[in-house]
């Protein structure tokens, strides 16, 4: 009998309900430009917990309770927020030991959707690619990679990352796939991995960031393994924490 686990990719949140995998899996949330990269960077720089919230109204309530808030919509920092959504926003002493409420255009909505399926939820980005893939392999569970996309549409950068993670898992020898989306994502990664910058220049959201003057974080975003943080969603209180700090 084949004891391998499976890896599946949902290119957009609207496709997640139609996943093949239904039991015993980890959901990996991907929003590399920028939420999941920023979340991983925040934990790498000493943030204690992150409270992912889907709506602006909920983020405002956390601010009124005295919490630091990172929040943006369509690339613009909201007027009540302490931070925007760049990884660089969290590379400051101000965040160390803090709990931050966090709300973005795409990423935190995907986290809420994944949590609703009752499975373990992990945060994935290029900066923690190896830390995450190593942990997934030790978990020995099926994996569903949920791309946040852009306003429920396919986007290139999240799908490209999904391919990188799929490739890591399948190269471990413990995973297989019967999912065409995973196969396509892996093909994208193999086609672009030797020149990531050139490949990502095709992405429409990369152009949106350039037009807003927000593309200074791209080198960090697409540098593989510059963080060891492993953000997971704790089911008891729906907060993200850095599981890498709890390893034996």
Number of C-alpha atoms within 10 A of each C-alpha: 3 6 9 15 19 21 27 25 30 25 25 21 25 17 15 20 13 10 13 13 17 12 11 13 21 21 23 26 28 30 27 27 27 22 26 28 26 25 31 27 28 29 28 23 19 19 24 17 21 25 22 25 22 21 16 17 11 15 26 19 13 17 18 12 8 8 17 22 25 26 27 21 15 12 17 13 17 19 11 15 18 15 20 23 25 26 22 15 16 24 18 12 11 13 18 17 13 16 18 25 23 28 30 26 22 24 29 22 18 27 25 15 17 23 17 9 14 14 16 18 23 25 28 34 33 26 25 24 23 21 17 23 20 13 14 18 19 9 12 17 19 22 25 26 28 31 33 31 26 20 14 15 13 18 19 22 25 29 30 26 26 35 25 24 26 28 21 18 22 18 11 12 11 16 21 20 18 11 16 11 18 26 19 16 26 24 17 20 22 14 13 16 17 10 9 15 14 11 17 19 13 12 14 14 18 17 15 14 16 13 10 10 9 14 17 12 16 19 11 16 22 20 16 14 16 17 21 19 27 26 28 20 23 16 13 6 8 16 18 24 24 24 16 17 12 8 6 4
